[in-house]
């Protein structure tokens, strides 16, 4: 649909909304532990485990040879 004559486009408002949405998305990623920019911010454990590290209970002891 063509723009009406004499009306300005609101690209500034669209860019502002986009920046706010990106900031909210970044805070969510930081909170759930996907990214770690601010140390100590967010949940205690990571939401997405990058690597599974074995605990002491998961390690099978092998006898010394």
C-alpha positions as semicolon CSV with decimal commas, in nm:
position;residue;x (nm);y (nm);z (nm)
1;X;0,000;0,000;0,000
2;X;0,155;0,333;-0,093
3;X;0,242;0,578;0,179
4;X;0,006;0,868;0,217
5;X;0,137;1,199;0,089
6;X;0,276;1,413;0,367
7;X;0,304;1,139;0,631
8;X;0,639;1,047;0,777
9;X;0,745;0,690;0,821
10;X;0,807;0,575;1,177
11;X;1,132;0,385;1,129
12;X;1,274;0,541;1,445
13;X;0,998;0,382;1,652
14;X;1,050;0,048;1,478
15;X;1,422;0,053;1,551
16;X;1,357;0,144;1,916
17;X;1,117;-0,148;1,958
18;X;1,367;-0,382;1,792
19;X;1,646;-0,273;2,027
20;X;1,422;-0,322;2,331
21;X;1,321;-0,671;2,216
22;X;1,685;-0,767;2,155
23;X;1,778;-0,641;2,503
24;X;1,500;-0,848;2,662
25;X;1,613;-1,155;2,466
26;X;1,974;-1,100;2,578
27;X;1,873;-1,070;2,943
28;X;1,676;-1,396;2,914
29;X;1,977;-1,573;2,764
30;X;2,198;-1,438;3,042
31;X;1,950;-1,542;3,312
32;X;1,919;-1,900;3,187
33;X;2,296;-1,938;3,154
34;X;2,327;-1,965;2,778
35;X;2,570;-1,673;2,782
36;X;2,776;-1,549;3,075
37;X;2,856;-1,180;3,045
38;X;2,767;-1,078;3,403
39;X;2,917;-1,319;3,659
40;X;2,674;-1,432;3,927
41;X;2,360;-1,324;3,740
42;X;2,083;-1,575;3,677
43;X;2,003;-1,919;3,800
44;X;2,244;-2,125;4,008
45;X;2,284;-2,404;3,754
46;X;2,308;-2,381;3,379
47;X;1,982;-2,433;3,192
48;X;2,158;-2,585;2,892
49;X;2,446;-2,813;2,983
50;X;2,733;-2,762;2,741
51;X;2,930;-3,066;2,857
52;X;2,831;-3,343;3,091
53;X;3,100;-3,375;3,352
54;X;3,095;-3,694;3,557
55;X;3,048;-3,664;3,930
56;X;3,217;-3,888;4,184
57;X;2,917;-4,123;4,185
58;X;2,925;-4,163;3,808
59;X;3,293;-4,258;3,784
60;X;3,346;-4,634;3,787
61;X;3,642;-4,730;3,995
62;X;3,887;-4,962;3,826
63;X;4,123;-5,181;4,026
64;X;4,493;-5,097;4,016
65;X;4,690;-5,334;3,801
